[in-house]
Amino acid sequence: MSSTETLATFDSLGLNSDLLNTVKSLGFTSPTPIQEEFIPVALTGVDCIGQARTGTGKTAAFALPVLQKLKPKSQHVQGIVLAPTRELSEQVEQEFRSLASGSPCETVLTGGGRPIGPQIAALGRYPQVVVGTPGRVIDLIQRKVLDLSHVSTVVLDEADRMLDIGFRKDIERILRACSSDHQTLLLSATLPEQVQRLADRFMNHPERVDLSEENVVVETIEQFYCTVEQRNKFNLLIRLLVQERPSQAIVFCRTKRGAHEIYSKIQKHLPDVAEIHGDLQQRKREQVIRRLRDGRVRLVIATDIVGRGIDISGISHIVNYDLPEGSDDYIHRVGRTGRISSVSDGRAFTFVKPDQGDELTKIEVRINKLLQEYQFDGCDAFDAREVQTVQEDEAFEPTPASESEWDAIFDELD
């Protein structure tokens, strides 16, 4: 930054005094790039597409304009925010509550996996903003307890993920249920063809704020690959953890069964370990996310259910135990580390089987970056393909369940 450049402030974005006071009371000093670019455009009332990597402050970028447009005395829902998962919808609703703390705005969370009765009762108290997942929102519309005919702003958050998991028809039905003159704000880390088709059909000449940059994964995240046979992955994972000693890490698997199997092996030997995947009850998934945010879990074995849309700062390491199904999923997984609120830039590791070179190349082309081969201490280039299969009990010694410091455990394993 040159001596003549100055940092942007929230005061320059066009927000009203109540929101500015709230933002300052929450400790925000300057807007992130997506907030700086997206908020002024959204405040004009035009449709807008915001593209930026996960973890760059997108929620506040759309929440603040929605809050500024609200008419507190109205008894109609004025803003509807759709999110792909229950966890993300809860996160968004919590941020709305924080940002609306200085105003009379009422928000209601409408997500699946929770009793519908309290949500119906909450809608009867005339909230201004509804945040939810598409399936539950459709359910409430069909029950005639949610009327979107007076909505002035529709937000599609993590639009690429919503379409990935099959919400296209639900989204279209919801958009048709809204007033004809509503504003649509679409936010996404990536803009694949199906997202662009949705925008073309339901948005009115949208302006685009593209902060994805040429390199869609932040440059400060160090990214590595390790070549390894399938039968040696678990032992390589342990060796990697011993050498890296992460403060907090997420290990991504492709399947629920694979994630559970790794968790079952590793939780016998390491404390502060958890699993999270689609077979886990919603209540338990929420507990894991909460414990991870609070720093009470140090290692999570997960599927892509947390690959997108969950804002967890402080993750120092990501391990792709299995290659993701697509390059965009790689972006979202790696986006769990190196976030704007994180204490470190983060490191990401991808296990690649010898026959998966083409898949690795596709990822490198997508992110416009060559991954480095990871070097293990004491080896010029540790070749995990040549490691002999080790039985589980030989991989590392069990440690007492009461042990809470990983460093002591890693010293024993090293």
SULJO-V775022 format. One record per residue. N is the residue number from 0. OMEGA is omega as a letter, one per 40 degrees, with the letter a starting at -180 (NA if undefined). Layout:
N,OMEGA ; N,OMEGA
This chain:
0,i ; 1,a ; 2,a ; 3,a ; 4,i ; 5,i ; 6,i ; 7,i ; 8,i ; 9,i ; 10,a ; 11,a ; 12,i ; 13,i ; 14,i ; 15,a ; 16,i ; 17,i ; 18,i ; 19,i ; 20,i ; 21,i ; 22,a ; 23,a ; 24,i ; 25,i ; 26,i ; 27,a ; 28,i ; 29,a ; 30,i ; 31,a ; 32,a ; 33,i ; 34,a ; 35,a ; 36,a ; 37,a ; 38,a ; 39,i ; 40,a ; 41,a ; 42,i ; 43,i ; 44,a ; 45,i ; 46,a ; 47,i ; 48,i ; 49,i ; 50,i ; 51,a ; 52,a ; 53,i ; 54,a ; 55,i ; 56,a ; 57,a ; 58,i ; 59,a ; 60,i ; 61,a ; 62,a ; 63,i ; 64,i ; 65,a ; 66,a ; 67,a ; 68,a ; 69,i ; 70,a ; 71,a ; 72,a ; 73,i ; 74,i ; 75,i ; 76,a ; 77,i ; 78,i ; 79,i ; 80,i ; 81,a ; 82,a ; 83,a ; 84,i ; 85,a ; 86,a ; 87,i ; 88,i ; 89,i ; 90,a ; 91,a ; 92,i ; 93,i ; 94,i ; 95,i ; 96,i ; 97,a ; 98,i ; 99,a ; 100,i ; 101,a ; 102,a ; 103,a ; 104,i ; 105,i ; 106,i ; 107,i ; 108,a ; 109,a ; 110,i ; 111,i ; 112,i ; 113,i ; 114,a ; 115,a ; 116,i ; 117,i ; 118,i ; 119,i ; 120,i ; 121,i ; 122,i ; 123,i ; 124,i ; 125,i ; 126,i ; 127,a ; 128,i ; 129,i ; 130,a ; 131,i ; 132,a ; 133,a ; 134,a ; 135,i ; 136,i ; 137,i ; 138,a ; 139,i ; 140,a ; 141,i ; 142,i ; 143,i ; 144,i ; 145,a ; 146,a ; 147,a ; 148,i ; 149,a ; 150,i ; 151,a ; 152,i ; 153,i ; 154,i ; 155,a ; 156,a ; 157,a ; 158,a ; 159,i ; 160,i ; 161,i ; 162,i ; 163,a ; 164,i ; 165,a ; 166,a ; 167,a ; 168,i ; 169,i ; 170,a ; 171,i ; 172,i ; 173,a ; 174,i ; 175,i ; 176,a ; 177,i ; 178,a ; 179,a ; 180,a ; 181,i ; 182,i ; 183,i ; 184,a ; 185,i ; 186,a ; 187,i ; 188,i ; 189,i ; 190,i ; 191,a ; 192,a ; 193,i ; 194,i ; 195,i ; 196,i ; 197,i ; 198,a ; 199,a ; 200,a ; 201,a ; 202,a ; 203,i ; 204,a ; 205,i ; 206,a ; 207,i ; 208,a ; 209,i ; 210,i ; 211,a ; 212,a ; 213,i ; 214,a ; 215,i ; 216,a ; 217,a ; 218,a ; 219,i ; 220,i ; 221,a ; 222,a ; 223,i ; 224,i ; 225,i ; 226,a ; 227,i ; 228,a ; 229,a ; 230,a ; 231,a ; 232,a ; 233,i ; 234,i ; 235,i ; 236,i ; 237,i ; 238,i ; 239,i ; 240,i ; 241,a ; 242,a ; 243,a ; 244,a ; 245,i ; 246,i ; 247,a ; 248,i ; 249,i ; 250,a ; 251,i ; 252,a ; 253,a ; 254,i ; 255,a ; 256,i ; 257,i ; 258,a ; 259,a ; 260,i ; 261,i ; 262,a ; 263,i ; 264,a ; 265,a ; 266,i ; 267,a ; 268,a ; 269,i ; 270,i ; 271,i ; 272,i ; 273,i ; 274,i ; 275,a ; 276,a ; 277,i ; 278,i ; 279,i ; 280,a ; 281,a ; 282,a ; 283,i ; 284,i ; 285,i ; 286,i ; 287,i ; 288,a ; 289,i ; 290,i ; 291,i ; 292,a ; 293,i ; 294,a ; 295,i ; 296,a ; 297,a ; 298,i ; 299,i ; 300,a ; 301,i ; 302,a ; 303,i ; 304,i ; 305,i ; 306,a ; 307,i ; 308,i ; 309,a ; 310,i ; 311,i ; 312,i ; 313,i ; 314,a ; 315,a ; 316,i ; 317,i ; 318,i ; 319,a ; 320,i ; 321,i ; 322,i ; 323,a ; 324,a ; 325,a ; 326,i ; 327,i ; 328,i ; 329,i ; 330,a ; 331,i ; 332,a ; 333,i ; 334,i ; 335,i ; 336,a ; 337,a ; 338,a ; 339,a ; 340,a ; 341,a ; 342,a ; 343,a ; 344,i ; 345,i ; 346,a ; 347,a ; 348,a ; 349,i ; 350,a ; 351,i ; 352,a ; 353,a ; 354,a ; 355,a ; 356,a ; 357,i ; 358,i ; 359,a ; 360,i ; 361,i ; 362,a ; 363,i ; 364,a ; 365,a ; 366,i ; 367,a ; 368,i ; 369,i ; 370,i ; 371,i ; 372,a ; 373,i ; 374,i ; 375,i ; 376,i ; 377,i ; 378,i ; 379,i ; 380,a ; 381,a ; 382,a ; 383,i ; 384,a ; 385,a ; 386,i ; 387,i ; 388,a ; 389,i ; 390,a ; 391,a ; 392,i ; 393,a ; 394,i ; 395,a ; 396,i ; 397,i ; 398,a ; 399,a ; 400,a ; 401,a ; 402,a ; 403,a ; 404,a ; 405,a ; 406,i ; 407,i ; 408,a ; 409,i ; 410,i ; 411,a ; 412,a ; 413,NA
